[in-house]
Amino acid sequence: MSTPQQDKARQRAILIMKVRSGQLSAKEAARILGVSRKTYYQWEQRGLEGMMAQRQDQLPGRPANPSDPEKEALKTQLHQAQTELEQARQVKELREILDSFRLTPAKKNSR
């Protein structure tokens, strides 16, 4: 179901195409729309620019999702927590190595 605004836009587009194809004059289209010829030509220009913009190639697939600030913040926190966890594991491993040296009796020089 279309809105009244969409219906008006559709009517403008149809009238613009009729004028461009020679089926209707700009003066007649302006009268039907209830605007001046100058306003009609402004609408026609905007409409044609919009149609041309839609002809440009677009990237295939779905458009990228807009970023969610909350999700981005959570991703950052997760990355930071993973980094801290890895550092803690490395510190623990180093402590275990140091403890093993302390528990091993020192070898004496036999000379």
Buried (B, 14 or more C-beta within 10 A) or exposed (E): EEEEEEEEBEEBBEBBBBBBEEEBEBEBBBBBBEBEBEEBBEBBEEBEEEEEEEEEEEEEEEEEEEEEEEEEEEEEEEEEEEEEEEEEEEEEEEEEEEEEEEEEEEEEEEE
